[in-house]
Amino acid sequence: MNDTITTERPRAGAAAAIQALSAGLLAVERLAIMGLMFLLSGLILLNVVTRYSGMPIYWIDESAVYSVVWLTFIGASAMTRLRLDFAVTMLTERLPEGQQRVAKVIATGLVVVFGIGLGVMCWLWMDPVGLAKAGFDAREFAGQTFNFLYTERTQTLNWPTWVLYLILPLFAVTMTVHGLANLVEDMGLAPRVPLRGFVLSDVDGVN
């Protein structure tokens, strides 16, 4: 009996820690989404005004594109925790209740696997270890590995492209954490917690 209680407490503590980490990330993502939406609206409005006035600003289009990219990935991460990601239930809705729960756990587990896999791919692609071995010299690193990620710059903003591509590993990490939080809830290791800052009706979630 004591061994069972001792085993369950660390599991519950770990599950609660994952949920707390996910909640913190979700709060940051909410602010980032609002900020990017405000920025995108401002860029579009500024673009319209400057074009009609005959003084277009050449870097606005590229800024708007990258704002949409970051907004998309951050929003997709938040949707994972909010369980607003798409789900095809043509098969699972015909299964018994117990098998439906198993199917949901498997689907949520695949989200975690995808996030981890994307993180590994980003690590191999960005190769921070190789960059450190090259003394953080982008040209030396490109010459050794033929990876020109750290030497490329955007066309109009002239920003390093690797800075903008950081959204990919960030997305991999946040989606993995949100997937783990959903997984511990689906497995019954922790009760579902209310997600602050988001008003959702019962019909909003599909997963």
HELIX and SHEET records of a PDB file:
HELIX    1   1 ASN A    2  TYR A   52  1                                  51    
HELIX    2   2 ILE A   60  LEU A   82  1                                  23    
HELIX    3   3 THR A   92  ARG A   94  5                                   3    
HELIX    4   4 GLU A   97  MET A  126  1                                  30    
HELIX    5   5 PRO A  128  LYS A  133  1                                   6    
HELIX    6   6 ALA A  138  THR A  145  1                                   8    
HELIX    7   7 THR A  161  TYR A  165  1                                   5    
HELIX    8   8 ILE A  167  ASP A  186  1                                  20    
END                                                                             
